[in-house]
Amino acid sequence: MLSPARLSACLLALALCACQPPQRIQASYHCEDQILFRFDRRTQTVEIARGDERFQGYMDEKGLLTWPKPLAGKSLPDSFYISRKTPDQMKLYGGFAGTGKVCALDPA
């Protein structure tokens, strides 16, 4: 049987978890300069559309991006980050994104 203190701690932990929005499995973001960024956590794939060009790569669970070798000279971003505080925004880092390019979640 749970003690009252342990029960209170469990209820507090559940309440705090309920406040956090779940991370998206798939999402699409639009960035400035007409850049589109999509990811799919199930297949661990990403796609960036910049102008008429489309680039497909892979992501890990930390948001690090890997691109196929033929795209090595294209100066593509190497990571992205979605803040739990603002899940409707994402930042791309590295490559043409420089020190951070802010992107907004596309409406569903």
C-alpha positions as CSV (number, residue, x, y, z in Angstrom):
1,M,0.0,0.0,0.0
2,L,1.2,3.5,-0.8
3,S,2.0,5.9,1.9
4,P,0.3,9.3,1.8
5,A,3.6,11.0,1.0
6,R,4.4,8.6,-1.9
7,L,0.8,8.9,-3.2
8,S,1.1,12.7,-3.2
9,A,4.5,12.6,-5.0
10,C,2.9,10.3,-7.7
11,L,0.0,12.6,-8.2
12,L,2.2,15.6,-8.4
13,A,4.4,13.9,-11.1
14,L,1.3,13.0,-13.1
15,A,0.0,16.5,-12.9
16,L,3.3,17.9,-14.1
17,C,3.4,15.5,-17.0
18,A,-0.1,16.4,-18.0
19,C,0.9,20.0,-18.5
20,Q,3.6,19.2,-21.1
21,P,2.2,18.9,-24.6
22,P,3.2,15.7,-26.3
23,Q,5.9,15.9,-28.9
24,R,4.7,15.5,-32.5
25,I,5.4,12.4,-34.5
26,Q,5.2,14.3,-37.8
27,A,5.2,18.0,-38.4
28,S,5.7,20.6,-41.1
29,Y,7.2,24.0,-40.5
30,H,7.6,27.1,-42.7
31,C,10.6,29.3,-42.1
32,E,11.5,32.7,-43.4
33,D,13.0,32.9,-47.0
34,Q,10.3,30.4,-48.2
35,I,11.9,27.3,-46.6
36,L,9.8,24.3,-45.7
37,F,11.0,21.8,-43.1
38,R,9.2,18.4,-42.5
39,F,10.1,15.6,-40.2
40,D,8.7,12.2,-39.3
41,R,9.9,10.6,-36.0
42,R,8.7,7.1,-37.0
43,T,10.8,6.8,-40.1
44,Q,13.5,9.3,-38.8
45,T,13.4,11.2,-42.1
46,V,13.4,14.9,-42.8
47,E,12.8,17.0,-45.9
48,I,13.8,20.6,-46.6
49,A,12.4,22.5,-49.5
50,R,14.2,25.7,-50.4
51,G,13.0,27.4,-53.6
52,D,12.8,24.8,-56.3
53,E,15.2,22.4,-54.5
54,R,14.2,19.5,-52.2
55,F,16.6,17.7,-49.9
56,Q,15.8,14.5,-48.0
57,G,17.8,13.3,-45.1
58,Y,17.7,11.5,-41.7
59,M,17.4,12.6,-38.1
60,D,18.2,11.0,-34.8
61,E,16.2,11.3,-31.5
62,K,18.2,14.4,-30.5
63,G,17.4,16.4,-33.7
64,L,20.8,15.9,-35.4
65,L,20.5,15.8,-39.2
66,T,22.4,13.6,-41.6
67,W,22.3,14.2,-45.3
68,P,23.4,11.8,-48.2
69,K,26.9,12.3,-49.5
70,P,25.9,13.8,-52.8
71,L,24.4,16.7,-50.8
72,A,27.6,17.4,-48.9
73,G,28.4,20.7,-50.6
74,K,24.9,22.2,-50.3
75,S,25.4,23.8,-46.8
76,L,22.4,22.2,-45.3
77,P,21.4,22.5,-41.6
78,D,22.9,20.0,-39.2
79,S,20.3,20.1,-36.4
80,F,16.9,21.4,-35.3
81,Y,15.3,22.1,-31.9
82,I,11.7,22.3,-30.8
83,S,11.2,24.0,-27.4
84,R,8.6,22.4,-25.1
85,K,7.6,25.9,-24.0
86,T,6.8,26.9,-27.6
87,P,6.0,23.7,-29.5
88,D,4.6,25.7,-32.4
89,Q,8.1,27.1,-33.2
90,M,11.2,25.3,-34.3
91,K,14.8,26.4,-35.0
92,L,17.1,25.1,-37.6
93,Y,20.9,25.4,-37.0
94,G,24.0,25.1,-39.1
95,G,24.5,25.4,-42.9
96,F,22.4,28.0,-44.5
97,A,20.4,28.4,-41.2
98,G,23.5,29.8,-39.5
99,T,23.1,30.3,-35.8
100,G,19.4,29.7,-35.9
101,K,16.5,30.2,-38.3
102,V,13.1,30.4,-36.6
103,C,10.3,28.4,-38.2
104,A,6.5,28.3,-37.4
105,L,4.4,25.2,-37.3
106,D,2.0,24.8,-40.3
107,P,-1.7,24.8,-39.3
108,A,-3.1,21.3,-39.3
